[in-house]
Amino acid sequence: MPDEAHAPPPRGARYIVAALIAVLSYGGVVHVFQITTGGWPPYAWAPPWLAALVTGPYVRRAGRMRGRLF
């Protein structure tokens, strides 16, 4: 018997979550692409501490993803 407490979410909620995942994934890919192809320094207009603060999470995330893929 199916457990009523663990019923699947409504179809509308699935569509909303799928749309959010698609938009956020696209934005993440675009940001990483811009950082990697933009040359050095990635944020020439920003002071070094701010550039490191903005770039750091992407570099760490890319390193973790690379470790999972290879």
N, C-alpha and C positions, 0 to 999 in steps of 0.2 A: 504494500500500500504506500502511495506517496505521502510524504510528511507535509502537512498543511503549513507548518511553520517555515518551510524552506521552498515555498513556491517561487517560480521564476519571476523576475521583475516585469512590470507592464511593458508592452512593446514601445510605447512612447518614451519611457525612461531609457530603454536600450538605444533608441535613435539619438536621444540627446547626448548620452555618454559617448556613443560612436562619433558624433559630430565634434564634441569637445576634444576627444582623443585625436581626431584627424587635424583639427585646427592647431592644437598645441604641438603636435608632432611636426607639422609643416613649419611652424614658427621656429621650433628648435633646430630643424635641419637648415633653415635659411640662416639663422644666427651663426651656427657652426660654420657653414659655408662662407659667410661674410668674414668671419674671424680668420679662417684658414687661408683665404685667397686675398685678403686685403693688404698683405705685406706687414712689415714691422715698423713701428709699433702699431698694434691693432687700433688703438684709440689715441691718435697723435694729439688731439685737442684736449685730452684729459690729463690731469696730473698723474704721476706714476702710481700713487697709492690707489687712485680711483680705477685706473686701467687694470691693475692687478685684482682689485675687488670684483670687477665686472668679468674679466677673462678667466679667473681662477675656477669657478664652477664648471665652465665648459671644458677646460683642460682636464680637470679631475674626472668628469663624466666620460669624456672621450677615452681616457686611460682605462677606466673600468669596463667600458664597452669593448675596447680592443682586447682586453683580457678574456672576455667571455666569447668573443668571436674566433680568436686564434689559439 
